Amino acid sequence: MVAWRNKPLEEWFKKKFSFTCVHSSCRLCRYVYARKHKLPWNHELQRVEWPEHPADFDAKATFK
């Protein structure tokens, strides 16, 4: 029943839920910042889509 815990996470799962590596309060603050400055927001990844922008702090946040 718990054998799934010993298996590595699948890539689709890592991609879909990688935004959870960043606290929800931080994501909310970044979302408000993006809206205020009219920056593109990726709803699926929960981050600013402009890679050169300093608000994209969670680009390296991933599952291990």
Sine and cosine of phi, psi and omega as CSV:
sin_phi,cos_phi,sin_psi,cos_psi,sin_omega,cos_omega
0.00,0.00,-0.44,0.90,-0.02,-1.00
-0.90,-0.44,0.29,0.96,-0.01,-1.00
-0.88,0.47,-0.46,0.89,-0.01,-1.00
-0.87,0.50,-0.42,0.91,-0.02,-1.00
-0.92,0.38,-0.44,0.90,-0.04,-1.00
-1.00,0.01,-0.09,1.00,0.00,-1.00
-1.00,-0.04,0.54,-0.84,0.05,-1.00
-0.93,0.37,0.46,-0.89,0.02,-1.00
-0.94,0.34,0.58,-0.81,0.02,-1.00
-0.97,0.23,0.46,-0.89,-0.07,-1.00
-0.87,0.49,-0.65,0.76,-0.01,-1.00
-0.89,0.47,-0.59,0.81,0.01,-1.00
-0.93,0.36,-0.70,0.72,0.02,-1.00
-0.86,0.51,-0.70,0.72,-0.02,-1.00
-0.91,0.41,-0.70,0.71,-0.07,-1.00
-0.92,0.40,-0.60,0.80,-0.11,-0.99
-0.92,-0.38,0.26,0.96,0.00,-1.00
-0.90,0.43,-0.41,0.91,0.00,-1.00
-0.90,0.44,-0.33,0.94,-0.01,-1.00
-0.96,0.28,-0.11,0.99,0.07,-1.00
-0.96,0.29,-0.18,0.98,0.03,-1.00
-0.93,-0.38,0.72,-0.70,-0.05,-1.00
-0.85,0.53,0.57,-0.82,-0.06,-1.00
-0.88,0.48,-0.55,0.83,0.04,-1.00
-0.90,0.43,-0.64,0.77,0.03,-1.00
-0.92,0.39,-0.68,0.74,0.03,-1.00
-0.89,0.46,-0.65,0.76,0.01,-1.00
-0.89,0.45,-0.70,0.71,0.01,-1.00
-0.88,0.48,-0.68,0.73,0.02,-1.00
-0.91,0.42,-0.61,0.79,0.03,-1.00
-0.89,0.45,-0.72,0.70,0.02,-1.00
-0.89,0.46,-0.67,0.74,0.04,-1.00
-0.87,0.50,-0.71,0.71,0.01,-1.00
-0.89,0.46,-0.68,0.73,0.02,-1.00
-0.90,0.43,-0.67,0.74,-0.03,-1.00
-0.89,0.46,-0.64,0.77,-0.06,-1.00
-0.99,-0.16,0.18,0.98,0.05,-1.00
0.82,0.57,0.70,0.71,0.05,-1.00
-1.00,-0.07,0.49,-0.87,0.02,-1.00
-0.93,0.36,0.71,-0.70,-0.03,-1.00
-0.88,-0.47,0.79,-0.61,0.06,-1.00
-1.00,-0.03,0.95,-0.32,-0.07,-1.00
-0.94,0.35,-0.55,0.83,0.00,-1.00
-0.92,0.39,-0.70,0.72,-0.02,-1.00
-1.00,-0.05,-0.15,0.99,0.04,-1.00
0.86,0.52,0.77,0.63,0.03,-1.00
-0.41,-0.91,0.25,-0.97,0.07,-1.00
-0.93,0.37,0.69,-0.73,-0.06,-1.00
-1.00,0.04,-0.03,1.00,-0.03,-1.00
-1.00,-0.03,0.99,-0.14,-0.15,-0.99
-0.86,0.50,-0.50,0.86,-0.03,-1.00
-0.98,0.18,-0.15,0.99,-0.10,-0.99
-0.98,0.19,0.66,-0.75,-0.03,-1.00
-0.90,0.43,-0.28,0.96,0.00,-1.00
-0.97,0.25,-0.13,0.99,-0.03,-1.00
-1.00,0.03,0.85,0.53,-0.06,-1.00
-0.94,0.33,-0.43,0.90,-0.14,-0.99
-1.00,-0.05,0.29,0.96,-0.01,-1.00
-0.89,0.46,-0.48,0.88,-0.03,-1.00
-0.99,-0.12,-0.03,1.00,-0.02,-1.00
-0.96,0.26,0.88,-0.48,0.00,-1.00
-0.60,-0.80,0.23,-0.97,0.13,-0.99
-0.97,0.23,0.42,-0.91,0.06,-1.00
-0.96,-0.28,0.00,0.00,0.00,0.00
